[in-house]
């Protein structure tokens, strides 16, 4: 069972994000993938020790067929065909509104490097994205009113990297993967909504160190 620790946050919409069903979904992701995540993080240490000892990186013999084969990627979703200008920034409310209104083709809402990962920021980020997806996000601040325009940028989400934990959400007393939390909460609350609106849940996956780490995301 998922144990939620949010004593450090008085966010008024915390229960809207961490619903019982949403926590159950995160628990399922943890049960399926946490052991693989830990194995891949251990493999990073082994690989670094090899490099430190003088072993040079090289292509894998097992992927030679991919490098020499005749193949192409699948069809690109229509709303991702034009990505001439993409911008990024943290998941605070004003930033999201202004970025989506900026005229760029895509905006990457960043739970990683540009976001201070306090628990309150994590909750606020999920709330802000839920509102942005539904086009209800707004802000009145310092005498100014911020609202979404009619043709906002396509939304990407950047969850935190595989190496990071979320100390405020635990399973059996152990922190869960920050990656799976950021990804899972966004998909749970917004995946179907985005598809119904003719788009989809799109992600920028940071700091991958091997094809096996990419495969785990897949």
C-alpha positions as CSV (number, residue, x, y, z in Angstrom):
1,X,0.0,0.0,0.0
2,X,1.2,3.5,-0.9
3,X,2.0,5.7,2.1
4,X,1.8,9.4,1.3
5,X,3.8,11.9,3.4
6,X,2.9,15.5,2.9
7,X,3.4,17.1,6.2
8,X,5.6,19.7,4.6
9,X,2.9,20.8,2.2
10,X,-0.3,22.7,2.9
11,X,-1.2,22.8,-0.8
12,X,-5.0,23.2,-1.1
13,X,-5.3,20.7,-4.0
14,X,-2.9,18.0,-2.7
15,X,-5.8,15.5,-2.4
16,X,-6.8,16.3,-6.0
17,X,-3.4,15.0,-7.2
18,X,-2.8,12.2,-4.8
19,X,-6.2,10.4,-5.1
20,X,-6.5,6.8,-4.0
21,X,-6.6,5.6,-7.5
22,X,-3.7,7.7,-8.6
23,X,-1.6,6.4,-5.7
24,X,-2.6,2.9,-6.7
25,X,-1.3,3.5,-10.2
26,X,2.0,4.8,-8.9
27,X,2.2,1.7,-6.6
28,X,1.6,-0.5,-9.6
29,X,4.4,1.2,-11.6
30,X,6.7,0.8,-8.6
31,X,5.9,-2.9,-8.3
32,X,6.5,-3.5,-12.0
33,X,9.6,-1.4,-12.6
34,X,11.5,-0.5,-9.4
35,X,13.7,-3.6,-9.4
36,X,14.7,-3.0,-13.0
37,X,15.4,0.7,-12.2
38,X,17.7,-0.3,-9.4
39,X,19.5,-2.8,-11.5
40,X,20.1,-0.2,-14.2
41,X,21.4,2.3,-11.7
42,X,23.8,-0.4,-10.4
43,X,24.9,-1.0,-14.0
44,X,25.8,2.7,-14.2
45,X,28.3,2.2,-11.4
46,X,29.9,-0.8,-13.0
47,X,30.1,0.9,-16.4
48,X,31.8,4.0,-14.8
49,X,34.3,1.8,-13.1
50,X,35.2,0.2,-16.5
51,X,35.7,3.6,-18.0
52,X,37.8,4.7,-15.1
53,X,40.0,1.7,-15.6
54,X,40.6,2.7,-19.3
55,X,38.0,0.8,-21.2
56,X,36.7,2.9,-24.1
57,X,33.0,3.1,-25.0
58,X,32.1,1.4,-28.2
59,X,29.0,0.3,-30.1
60,X,27.4,-3.0,-29.0
61,X,27.8,-6.0,-31.3
62,X,24.2,-6.9,-30.5
63,X,23.0,-3.7,-32.2
64,X,25.0,-4.0,-35.4
65,X,21.9,-5.0,-37.4
66,X,20.2,-1.8,-36.3
67,X,23.0,0.4,-37.4
68,X,23.3,-1.3,-40.8
69,X,19.7,-2.1,-41.4
70,X,17.2,-0.3,-43.7
71,X,14.5,1.1,-41.4
72,X,12.6,4.3,-40.5
73,X,10.6,5.6,-37.6
74,X,6.9,5.4,-37.4
75,X,4.5,8.2,-38.3
76,X,5.0,11.4,-36.3
77,X,1.8,12.7,-34.5
78,X,0.4,15.7,-36.4
79,X,0.9,18.1,-33.6
80,X,4.6,17.2,-33.4
81,X,5.4,17.7,-37.1
82,X,6.4,21.3,-36.7
83,X,8.8,21.8,-33.8
84,X,10.8,24.7,-35.2
85,X,10.9,26.5,-31.9
86,X,10.7,24.7,-28.5
87,X,11.1,26.4,-25.2
88,X,11.4,25.0,-21.6
89,X,10.9,26.2,-18.1
90,X,9.7,25.1,-14.6
91,X,6.2,24.0,-13.8
92,X,5.1,27.1,-12.0
93,X,1.7,28.5,-13.0
94,X,2.8,31.8,-14.6
95,X,5.6,30.2,-16.5
96,X,3.3,27.5,-18.0
97,X,0.7,30.1,-19.1
98,X,3.2,32.4,-20.7
99,X,5.2,29.6,-22.3
100,X,2.1,28.1,-23.9
101,X,1.1,31.5,-25.1
102,X,4.6,32.3,-26.4
103,X,4.1,31.4,-30.1
104,X,6.6,28.6,-29.9
105,X,5.5,25.3,-31.4
106,X,6.2,23.3,-28.2
107,X,6.8,23.9,-24.5
108,X,8.5,21.4,-22.2
109,X,7.3,21.7,-18.6
110,X,10.3,20.7,-16.6
111,X,10.1,18.8,-13.3
112,X,13.9,18.2,-13.5
113,X,16.8,20.8,-13.6
114,X,14.8,24.0,-13.8
115,X,12.4,23.0,-11.0
116,X,13.3,23.0,-7.3
117,X,11.9,19.6,-6.3
118,X,10.2,20.6,-3.0
119,X,7.1,18.6,-2.4
120,X,5.0,21.7,-2.8
121,X,6.5,22.4,-6.2
122,X,5.8,18.8,-7.3
123,X,2.2,19.1,-6.2
124,X,1.8,22.5,-7.8
125,X,3.3,21.4,-11.0
126,X,0.9,18.5,-11.4
127,X,-2.0,20.8,-10.6
128,X,-0.9,23.4,-13.1
129,X,-0.5,20.8,-15.8
130,X,-3.9,19.3,-15.1
131,X,-5.4,22.8,-15.5
132,X,-3.3,23.6,-18.6
133,X,-4.4,20.4,-20.4
134,X,-8.1,21.3,-19.7
135,X,-7.5,24.9,-20.8
136,X,-8.7,26.2,-17.5
137,X,-5.4,27.4,-16.1
138,X,-5.4,31.1,-15.1
139,X,-3.6,33.5,-12.7
140,X,-4.4,36.9,-11.3
141,X,-1.2,38.4,-9.9
142,X,0.0,42.0,-9.2
143,X,-2.9,43.5,-11.0
144,X,-2.4,41.4,-14.1
145,X,-4.5,38.6,-15.5
146,X,-3.0,35.5,-17.2
147,X,-5.2,33.2,-19.4
148,X,-4.5,30.7,-22.1
149,X,-4.9,31.9,-25.7
150,X,-6.7,30.0,-28.4
151,X,-3.7,28.2,-30.0
152,X,-1.2,27.3,-27.2
153,X,2.0,25.4,-27.8
154,X,2.1,21.6,-27.7
155,X,2.9,20.4,-24.2
156,X,5.8,18.2,-23.4
157,X,6.6,17.0,-19.8
158,X,10.1,16.3,-18.5
159,X,10.0,14.0,-15.5
160,X,12.9,13.7,-13.2
161,X,15.7,11.3,-14.2
162,X,16.0,7.6,-13.3
163,X,18.6,8.3,-10.6
164,X,16.3,10.5,-8.4
165,X,13.9,9.5,-5.6
166,X,10.8,11.2,-4.3
167,X,11.4,11.3,-0.5
168,X,7.8,12.5,0.3
169,X,6.1,9.5,-1.4
170,X,7.0,6.1,0.0
171,X,6.0,2.5,-0.4
172,X,6.7,0.3,2.6
173,X,8.9,3.1,4.0
174,X,11.0,3.3,0.9
175,X,11.0,6.4,-1.4
176,X,9.5,5.8,-4.9
177,X,11.2,6.8,-8.1
178,X,10.8,10.5,-8.9
179,X,10.6,9.5,-12.6
180,X,7.7,7.2,-12.1
181,X,5.9,9.6,-9.9
182,X,6.2,12.6,-12.3
183,X,5.4,10.5,-15.3
184,X,2.7,8.4,-13.6
185,X,0.8,11.3,-12.1
186,X,0.7,13.2,-15.4
187,X,-0.4,10.2,-17.4
188,X,-3.0,9.1,-14.9
189,X,-4.6,12.5,-14.7
190,X,-4.1,13.8,-18.2
191,X,-3.4,11.0,-20.7
192,X,-7.0,10.2,-21.7
193,X,-7.9,13.9,-21.7
194,X,-5.1,14.8,-24.1
195,X,-6.0,11.9,-26.5
196,X,-9.6,13.0,-26.4
197,X,-8.5,16.5,-27.4
198,X,-6.6,15.1,-30.4
199,X,-3.1,15.3,-28.9
200,X,-1.3,13.0,-26.5
201,X,1.0,12.7,-23.5
202,X,4.5,13.6,-24.8
203,X,7.6,13.3,-22.7
204,X,11.2,14.5,-22.8
205,X,13.2,11.8,-20.9
206,X,16.4,13.2,-19.4
207,X,19.8,11.8,-18.5
208,X,19.5,8.4,-20.0
209,X,22.9,6.5,-19.9
210,X,22.1,3.4,-21.9
211,X,19.7,1.9,-24.4
212,X,18.5,-0.3,-21.6
213,X,17.4,2.7,-19.7
214,X,15.5,3.9,-22.7
215,X,14.0,0.5,-23.1
216,X,12.7,0.6,-19.5
217,X,10.9,3.9,-20.3
218,X,9.4,2.2,-23.4
